[in-house]
Amino acid sequence: MVAVSENGVIGSDGGLPWDLPDDQQFFKRLTLGGCIVMGRGTHESVGRLLPRRTTLIVSRNPEYRVAGAEVLPGFDDARAWAERQGLPEIFAVGGAGVYAAALPVAHRLYLTRVHAQVEGETRMPGPNDPAEAGFSLVAERHHAPDARHSHGFTFQTWERAAP
């Protein structure tokens, strides 16, 4: 799951460069009760564990610990852990390193296209067009800017056959 601006930005100063409440609700609705995988930096930017989710944190630091979460050295280790637990789906939720590792093996991509050019130092790895990575667009829903959302955005679901 990722929200990305027109110029490829996914993060700024350790957080999101926009406030899109409906995107946050979409994220919550999809991941609630599921398993999320995030990098250490993403976890620290959130500042807490997200409730009612199994949380796997990727960190190269073998001493890094977070009560209530599993800390693993890499994304492949997180996938293997989830598989051993019988979890049917995991959601890669950031940052860029986790996305770079997840994209080649992902079957589905939940992409929020933020219709804005924004400043930020963290960019989405991989091609800007998921079709270039073998995905096909299966659903999309547009959301215009409004009083709660300074930018318009589009929810997209992309799928591909098992890599």
C-alpha positions in Angstrom: 0.0 0.0 0.0 1.4 3.4 -1.0 0.3 6.9 -1.7 2.5 8.6 -4.2 2.5 12.1 -5.7 2.7 12.9 -9.4 6.5 13.5 -9.0 7.1 10.2 -7.2 7.3 11.5 -3.6 6.1 9.3 -0.8 7.6 11.0 2.2 9.0 14.2 3.5 10.8 14.9 6.8 10.0 11.4 8.1 6.3 11.6 7.4 3.7 12.0 4.8 3.7 15.3 2.8 -0.1 15.6 2.8 -3.1 15.1 5.0 -5.7 13.0 3.2 -8.2 11.6 5.8 -10.1 9.4 3.3 -6.8 7.8 2.3 -6.0 7.2 6.0 -9.5 5.6 6.4 -8.9 3.4 3.3 -5.5 2.3 4.7 -7.2 1.5 8.1 -10.1 -0.4 6.4 -7.8 -2.6 4.4 -5.2 -3.4 7.0 -7.3 -3.8 10.1 -7.0 -7.3 11.4 -4.1 -8.0 8.9 -0.4 -8.0 8.9 1.7 -5.0 8.0 5.4 -4.8 7.2 7.3 -1.5 7.7 10.8 -0.4 8.0 12.2 0.9 11.3 12.1 4.5 10.0 8.5 4.3 9.1 7.6 2.8 12.5 9.5 5.5 14.3 7.7 8.2 12.2 4.3 6.7 13.1 5.5 6.7 16.7 3.4 3.7 17.9 2.0 0.4 16.8 -1.2 0.6 14.9 -3.9 -1.2 16.8 -5.4 -4.5 15.8 -2.7 -5.4 13.3 0.1 -7.8 13.4 3.2 -5.6 12.9 6.5 -6.7 11.4 9.3 -4.2 11.5 12.3 -4.6 9.3 15.6 -3.4 10.8 19.2 -4.3 10.1 20.0 -3.5 13.8 19.9 -6.9 15.6 19.4 -5.0 18.9 16.3 -3.1 17.8 13.2 -4.2 19.7 9.6 -3.0 19.8 7.2 -4.5 22.4 4.2 -6.0 20.6 5.9 -6.3 17.2 8.2 -8.8 15.5 11.5 -7.2 14.4 13.1 -9.0 11.5 16.3 -8.3 9.5 14.8 -8.1 6.0 11.6 -8.1 4.0 12.1 -11.7 2.9 12.4 -12.7 6.6 9.1 -10.9 7.3 7.4 -12.8 4.5 8.8 -16.1 5.8 7.6 -15.3 9.3 4.1 -14.4 8.1 4.0 -17.6 6.0 4.9 -19.7 9.1 2.1 -18.0 11.0 -0.4 -18.9 8.2 -1.1 -15.3 7.4 -2.7 -15.2 3.9 -1.7 -11.6 3.0 0.8 -9.0 4.2 0.8 -5.3 3.5 4.0 -3.6 2.8 3.4 -0.1 4.1 6.8 1.7 3.8 9.3 3.0 3.6 11.1 3.0 0.3 13.4 0.1 1.2 10.4 -2.1 2.1 8.6 -1.1 -1.1 11.7 -1.9 -3.2 11.9 -5.4 -1.7 8.1 -6.0 -1.9 7.4 -4.8 -5.4 9.1 -7.7 -7.3 7.1 -10.3 -5.3 3.8 -8.4 -4.9 0.6 -9.8 -6.4 -1.5 -6.7 -5.6 -0.7 -3.0 -5.3 -3.0 -0.6 -3.6 -1.9 2.7 -5.0 -3.2 6.1 -4.0 -2.2 8.6 -6.7 -2.0 12.1 -5.1 -2.7 14.7 -7.8 0.0 17.1 -6.8 3.6 17.9 -7.2 5.1 17.9 -3.6 8.4 18.4 -2.0 10.0 15.4 -0.3 13.2 13.4 -0.1 11.6 9.9 -0.1 10.5 8.6 -3.5 8.7 5.5 -4.6 11.2 2.9 -6.0 10.5 1.2 -9.3 8.6 2.4 -12.3 6.1 5.2 -12.1 3.7 3.1 -14.1 2.9 -0.2 -12.4 2.2 -1.7 -15.8 5.9 -1.6 -16.5 6.3 -4.0 -13.5 3.7 -6.4 -14.9 0.7 -5.1 -13.1 -2.8 -4.6 -14.6 -5.2 -1.9 -13.3 -8.3 -3.7 -12.0 -10.1 -0.9 -10.1 -9.9 2.9 -9.5 -12.0 5.5 -7.8 -11.4 9.2 -8.0 -11.7 11.7 -5.1 -11.8 15.4 -5.9 -10.2 18.0 -3.6 -12.7 19.2 -0.9 -12.7 21.0 2.4 -10.9 18.0 4.1 -8.5 17.2 1.2 -6.3 19.9 -0.3 -5.3 17.5 -3.1 -7.4 15.3 -5.3 -6.4 11.7 -5.4 -7.3 8.4 -7.0 -7.4 5.0 -5.4 -6.1 2.3 -7.7 -5.8 -1.4 -7.3 -3.3 -3.2 -9.6 -2.8 -7.0 -9.8 -0.5 -9.4 -11.6 -0.1 -13.1 -11.8 2.3 -14.6 -9.3 5.8 -13.5 -10.0 
